[in-house]
Amino acid sequence: MITRPIIDNLLKQVPSRYSLAVLAAKRAHQLEDGFTRALDQYDSLKTVGEALEEIEAGKIIVKTKEQLEKENKEAQA
């Protein structure tokens, strides 16, 4: 069970619990692979917890399909 960060705070940053789980898992793998950390300090000792802390802080975001399509159109223009 996740106690910190609070799930309600995380869901303000991510549109669904499913998206949150996928995003946290992908980010945790990146952290394990040595990607740059987005925060200076973490409360969690595990990479999934660190990923959730980054999401709560707004450092890691989910872009919708519509947002990605819009960015691609703007880049091609």
For each residue, the residues with C-beta under 8 A, 3 or more apart:
1:
2: 5 6 7 52
3: 6
4: 43 44 49
5: 2 9 10 52 53 55 56
6: 2 3 9 10
7: 2 10 11 17
8: 11 12
9: 5 6 12 13 56
10: 5 6 7 13 14 20 52 55 56
11: 7 8 14 16 17 20
12: 8 9
13: 9 10 55 56 58 61 62
14: 10 11 19 20 23 55 62
15: 19 62 64
16: 11 19 20
17: 7 11 20 21
18: 21 22
19: 14 15 16 22 23 62
20: 10 11 14 16 17 23 24 55
21: 17 18 24 25
22: 18 19 25 26
23: 14 19 20 26 27 51 55 60 62
24: 20 21 27 28 48 51 52 55
25: 21 22 28 29 48 51
26: 22 23 29 30
27: 23 24 30 31 51 54 55 60
28: 24 25 31 32 46 47 48 50 51
29: 25 26 32 33 47
30: 26 27 33 35
31: 27 28 34 35 37 47 50 51
32: 28 29 47
33: 29 30
34: 31
35: 30 31
36:
37: 31 42 50 54
38: 54 57 59 60
39: 42 50 53 54 57 59
40:
41:
42: 37 39 45 49 50 53
43: 4 49 53
44: 4 48 49 50 52 53
45: 42 49
46: 28 49 50
47: 28 29 31 32 50 51
48: 24 25 28 44 51 52
49: 4 42 43 44 45 46 52 53
50: 28 31 37 39 42 44 46 47 53 54
51: 23 24 25 27 28 31 47 48 54 55 60
52: 2 5 10 24 44 48 49 55 56
53: 5 39 42 43 44 49 50 56 57
54: 27 37 38 39 50 51 57 59 60
55: 5 10 13 14 20 23 24 27 51 52 58 59 60
56: 5 9 10 13 52 53
57: 38 39 53 54
58: 13 55 61
59: 38 39 54 55
60: 23 27 38 51 54 55
61: 13 58
62: 13 14 15 19 23
63: 67 68 71
64: 15 67 68
65: 68 69
66: 69 70
67: 63 64 70 71
68: 63 64 65 71 72
69: 65 66 72 73
70: 66 67 73 74
71: 63 67 68 74 75
72: 68 69 75 76
73: 69 70 76 77
74: 70 71 77
75: 71 72
76: 72 73
77: 73 74
